[in-house]
């Protein structure tokens, strides 16, 4: 979710109008006015991948992949509008988020294969991929498995550089026993806990708004979302065992110094593994695309150009 959306919530509440759905509709309308169009791709396994597409189709392609909770739009709203001035911007809702779904197992590999089907369907020859948090895991997998990836940017996402102990420590920082209990909230109060620990300073909202946020963005595909989290260690172990036969595309890491999901140490070790630069935002937490959209946009432009 976006911190700016929360501010709009407060304004609407003070004027006595508005719901979470109204904010969602407002953003969709704003994107449409900017030239974005909403599309649906029928997947080979029987599901659907929903995505936004905007900007100059003759320009370099940038995929923006979101993290847990919300949709592509809620993670990248400001950034996708800005980048569309100079790039062909494609923003999918990952499988089991928003309206996207699939009959395949809920794993990183299924997410990657859905994006690959989209690349093939749009007949794209070269793509740049930007992913935050869970979307960064998918970005890393695309770097390994999709030869059309030109460059990649990963925000607050450690690839394979996390241990079981790291995941347990992260869960404990959130007062939970398992990572799935952090990222797959079951009610509005759990959503509030996640958001307050993800963004630099998430504004206060009354509890009924937290509940609306839960129903709008979190109350679907619980088993699949839990599987996406619980299968991450096996995915990591499989990649480590297989090794990397081919050089990976150039990449850039961006991290918040105060990230409580994946600590900065994870990012620094991943940067060493990739031999990639890492940009540290001193005041940043985990939700970098929402807290620092202008900064992130500028870093993407500088790296991709």
C-alpha positions as CSV (number, residue, x, y, z in Angstrom):
1,X,0.0,0.0,0.0
2,X,1.1,3.6,-0.5
3,X,1.8,6.1,2.2
4,X,0.3,8.8,0.0
5,X,-2.9,6.8,-0.2
6,X,-3.2,6.8,3.5
7,X,-2.9,10.6,3.5
8,X,-5.8,10.8,1.0
9,X,-7.7,8.5,3.3
10,X,-7.4,11.0,6.1
11,X,-8.5,13.9,3.9
12,X,-11.6,12.0,2.8
13,X,-12.4,11.0,6.3
14,X,-12.2,14.6,7.5
15,X,-14.6,15.6,4.7
16,X,-16.9,12.7,5.6
17,X,-16.6,10.8,2.3
18,X,-14.6,8.1,0.6
19,X,-13.7,4.4,0.9
20,X,-10.7,2.2,0.1
21,X,-12.4,1.3,-3.1
22,X,-12.8,5.0,-4.0
23,X,-9.1,5.5,-3.7
24,X,-8.4,2.5,-5.9
25,X,-10.8,3.8,-8.5
26,X,-9.2,7.3,-8.3
27,X,-5.8,5.9,-9.0
28,X,-7.0,3.7,-11.8
29,X,-8.7,6.7,-13.4
30,X,-5.5,8.8,-13.0
31,X,-3.4,6.1,-14.6
32,X,-5.9,5.9,-17.5
33,X,-5.7,9.7,-18.0
34,X,-1.9,9.3,-18.1
35,X,-2.2,6.9,-21.0
36,X,-2.1,3.5,-19.2
37,X,-4.4,0.7,-20.2
38,X,-5.5,-2.3,-18.2
39,X,-5.0,-5.7,-19.9
40,X,-5.5,-9.4,-19.2
41,X,-3.4,-12.3,-20.5
42,X,-4.9,-15.8,-20.5
43,X,-2.1,-18.1,-19.1
44,X,-1.3,-21.5,-20.4
45,X,-2.2,-23.2,-17.1
46,X,-5.7,-21.7,-17.2
47,X,-5.3,-18.6,-15.1
48,X,-5.1,-14.9,-15.9
49,X,-2.4,-12.3,-15.5
50,X,-3.7,-8.7,-15.2
51,X,-1.4,-5.9,-16.0
52,X,-1.1,-2.2,-16.7
53,X,0.7,-1.0,-19.8
54,X,1.7,2.6,-20.6
55,X,4.3,4.9,-22.1
56,X,6.0,4.8,-25.5
57,X,5.9,1.3,-26.9
58,X,9.0,2.2,-29.0
59,X,11.0,3.0,-25.9
60,X,13.0,0.6,-23.7
61,X,10.7,-1.7,-21.6
62,X,10.6,-1.6,-17.8
63,X,8.7,-4.2,-15.8
64,X,7.7,-3.1,-12.3
65,X,7.1,-6.0,-10.0
66,X,5.4,-5.4,-6.6
67,X,5.8,-7.0,-3.2
68,X,3.4,-8.7,-0.8
69,X,0.1,-7.0,-0.2
70,X,-1.7,-4.7,-2.6
71,X,-1.2,-4.7,-6.3
72,X,1.2,-3.4,-8.9
73,X,-0.6,-0.1,-8.9
74,X,-0.5,0.4,-5.1
75,X,3.3,-0.3,-5.1
76,X,4.3,1.7,-8.1
77,X,1.5,4.3,-8.8
78,X,3.7,7.4,-8.7
79,X,6.8,5.8,-10.3
80,X,4.9,4.2,-13.2
81,X,3.4,7.6,-14.1
82,X,6.8,9.3,-14.0
83,X,8.7,6.5,-15.9
84,X,6.0,6.4,-18.6
85,X,7.2,9.7,-20.0
86,X,10.3,8.0,-21.3
87,X,9.8,4.2,-21.2
88,X,7.4,1.5,-22.1
89,X,6.2,0.6,-18.6
90,X,4.5,-2.7,-17.8
91,X,3.1,-3.3,-14.3
92,X,1.5,-6.7,-13.6
93,X,-0.4,-7.9,-10.6
94,X,1.7,-10.9,-9.6
95,X,-0.2,-14.2,-9.4
96,X,-2.6,-14.4,-6.4
97,X,-2.6,-10.7,-6.0
98,X,-5.2,-8.3,-7.3
99,X,-7.1,-10.2,-10.0
100,X,-4.3,-12.4,-11.2
101,X,-4.4,-16.2,-10.5
102,X,-3.2,-19.5,-11.8
103,X,-3.8,-23.2,-11.3
104,X,-0.1,-23.8,-11.1
105,X,1.7,-24.3,-7.7
106,X,2.1,-21.1,-5.8
107,X,5.9,-20.7,-6.2
108,X,8.5,-18.2,-7.5
109,X,8.8,-20.4,-10.6
110,X,5.2,-20.0,-11.4
111,X,5.4,-16.2,-11.0
112,X,8.4,-16.2,-13.3
113,X,6.7,-18.3,-16.0
114,X,3.7,-16.0,-16.0
115,X,5.9,-13.0,-16.7
116,X,7.8,-14.9,-19.4
117,X,4.4,-15.7,-21.0
118,X,3.7,-12.0,-21.0
119,X,7.0,-11.1,-22.5
120,X,6.4,-13.7,-25.3
121,X,2.8,-12.5,-25.8
122,X,3.9,-8.9,-26.3
123,X,6.8,-10.0,-28.5
124,X,9.3,-8.0,-26.5
125,X,13.0,-8.5,-27.5
126,X,14.6,-6.9,-24.4
127,X,13.3,-6.0,-21.0
128,X,14.5,-4.3,-17.9
129,X,13.0,-5.5,-14.6
130,X,12.5,-3.7,-11.3
131,X,11.2,-5.6,-8.3
132,X,10.6,-4.7,-4.7
133,X,10.7,-7.2,-1.8
134,X,8.8,-10.4,-3.1
135,X,8.9,-8.8,-6.6
136,X,12.7,-8.7,-6.2
137,X,12.8,-12.5,-5.7
138,X,10.9,-12.8,-9.0
139,X,13.2,-10.3,-10.6
140,X,16.2,-12.4,-9.6
141,X,14.6,-15.5,-10.9
142,X,14.0,-13.8,-14.2
143,X,17.7,-12.7,-14.3
144,X,18.6,-16.4,-14.2
145,X,15.9,-17.9,-16.4
146,X,14.9,-15.2,-18.9
147,X,17.6,-14.3,-21.5
148,X,15.7,-11.2,-22.6
149,X,16.4,-9.5,-19.3
150,X,18.8,-6.6,-20.0
151,X,19.2,-5.0,-16.6
152,X,17.6,-5.5,-13.2
153,X,17.0,-3.4,-10.1
154,X,16.1,-5.0,-6.8
155,X,14.7,-3.0,-3.9
156,X,15.0,-4.5,-0.4
157,X,15.2,-8.1,-1.7
158,X,18.1,-10.4,-0.9
159,X,17.8,-13.1,-3.6
160,X,19.4,-16.2,-2.1
161,X,21.3,-14.3,0.6
162,X,19.0,-15.1,3.5
163,X,19.1,-17.9,6.0
164,X,16.4,-19.7,8.0
165,X,17.7,-17.9,11.0
166,X,17.3,-14.5,9.2
167,X,13.6,-15.4,8.4
168,X,13.0,-16.4,12.0
169,X,14.6,-13.2,13.3
170,X,12.5,-11.1,10.9
171,X,9.3,-12.9,12.1
172,X,10.3,-12.2,15.7
173,X,10.8,-8.5,15.0
174,X,7.2,-8.4,13.9
175,X,6.1,-10.5,17.0
176,X,5.2,-13.5,14.9
177,X,6.4,-17.1,14.8
178,X,6.6,-17.6,11.1
179,X,7.1,-15.3,8.1
180,X,3.8,-16.2,6.6
181,X,2.1,-14.8,9.7
182,X,3.7,-11.4,9.0
183,X,2.9,-11.2,5.2
184,X,-0.4,-12.9,5.1
185,X,-2.5,-10.9,7.6
186,X,-5.9,-12.3,8.6
187,X,-7.6,-9.1,9.7
188,X,-7.3,-5.3,9.8
189,X,-5.2,-5.2,13.0
190,X,-2.6,-7.5,11.4
191,X,-2.6,-5.3,8.3
192,X,-1.9,-2.3,10.5
193,X,1.1,-4.1,12.2
194,X,2.5,-4.9,8.7
195,X,2.2,-1.4,7.3
196,X,3.5,0.3,10.4
197,X,6.7,-1.8,10.3
198,X,7.1,-1.5,6.5
199,X,7.0,2.2,5.9
200,X,9.0,5.0,7.4
201,X,6.0,6.7,9.0
202,X,2.6,5.3,8.1
203,X,-0.2,7.7,9.1
204,X,-2.8,6.9,11.7
205,X,-6.1,5.6,10.4
206,X,-9.2,4.4,12.2
207,X,-9.5,0.6,12.6
208,X,-12.5,0.3,10.2
209,X,-10.2,1.7,7.4
210,X,-7.6,-1.0,8.3
211,X,-10.4,-3.6,7.9
212,X,-11.3,-2.1,4.5
213,X,-7.7,-2.2,3.4
214,X,-7.6,-5.9,4.4
215,X,-10.7,-6.8,2.4
216,X,-9.6,-4.8,-0.6
217,X,-6.0,-6.1,-0.9
218,X,-5.3,-9.0,1.4
219,X,-8.5,-11.1,1.8
220,X,-8.0,-13.5,-1.1
221,X,-5.8,-16.5,-2.0
222,X,-4.5,-17.0,1.5
223,X,-3.2,-20.6,0.9
224,X,-1.4,-19.5,-2.2
225,X,0.1,-16.5,-0.6
226,X,1.3,-18.6,2.4
227,X,2.8,-21.0,-0.1
228,X,4.8,-18.2,-1.8
229,X,6.4,-17.5,1.5
230,X,6.9,-21.0,2.9
231,X,8.5,-22.3,-0.3
232,X,11.2,-19.5,-0.4
233,X,13.8,-21.5,1.6
234,X,13.4,-24.5,-0.8
235,X,13.8,-22.1,-3.8
236,X,16.9,-20.7,-2.2
237,X,18.4,-24.1,-1.6
238,X,17.7,-25.3,-5.1
239,X,19.4,-22.3,-6.6
240,X,22.4,-22.7,-4.4
241,X,22.8,-26.4,-5.2
242,X,22.4,-25.7,-9.0
243,X,24.9,-22.8,-9.1
244,X,25.0,-20.3,-11.9
245,X,26.3,-21.4,-15.3
246,X,25.9,-18.1,-17.1
247,X,26.8,-14.5,-16.2
248,X,23.8,-12.7,-14.8
249,X,22.6,-9.4,-16.3
250,X,23.9,-6.2,-14.7
251,X,22.0,-5.3,-11.6
252,X,21.5,-2.6,-9.0
253,X,20.4,-3.0,-5.4
254,X,18.6,-0.3,-3.4
255,X,18.1,-0.6,0.3
256,X,16.7,1.3,3.3
257,X,19.2,1.6,6.2
258,X,16.3,1.0,8.6
259,X,14.7,-1.9,6.8
260,X,13.2,-4.3,9.5
261,X,12.1,-6.9,7.0
262,X,15.5,-7.7,5.3
263,X,18.3,-6.0,7.2
264,X,20.8,-3.9,5.4
265,X,23.4,-6.6,6.0
266,X,21.4,-8.9,3.8
267,X,21.6,-6.3,1.0
268,X,25.3,-5.7,1.4
269,X,26.1,-9.4,1.2
270,X,23.8,-9.8,-1.8
271,X,25.6,-6.9,-3.5
272,X,28.9,-8.6,-3.0
273,X,27.5,-11.9,-4.4
274,X,26.3,-10.1,-7.5
275,X,29.3,-7.8,-7.7
276,X,26.6,-5.1,-8.0
277,X,26.4,-1.5,-6.6
278,X,24.1,-0.9,-3.7
279,X,22.4,2.4,-3.0
280,X,21.5,2.9,0.7
281,X,18.8,5.3,1.6
282,X,19.7,6.6,5.1
283,X,16.1,7.3,6.2
284,X,14.6,4.3,4.3
285,X,12.7,1.3,5.6
286,X,11.2,-1.5,3.5
287,X,8.6,0.3,1.4
288,X,11.0,2.3,-0.7
289,X,8.8,2.7,-3.8
290,X,6.1,4.3,-1.7
291,X,8.2,6.3,0.7
292,X,10.8,7.6,-1.8
293,X,9.2,7.5,-5.3
294,X,11.2,10.4,-6.8
295,X,14.5,9.0,-5.5
296,X,13.7,5.5,-6.7
297,X,12.6,6.8,-10.1
298,X,15.8,8.8,-10.5
299,X,18.0,5.8,-9.6
300,X,16.1,3.6,-12.1
301,X,16.5,6.1,-14.9
302,X,20.2,6.5,-14.2
303,X,20.9,2.8,-14.2
304,X,18.6,1.8,-17.1
305,X,19.6,4.5,-19.5
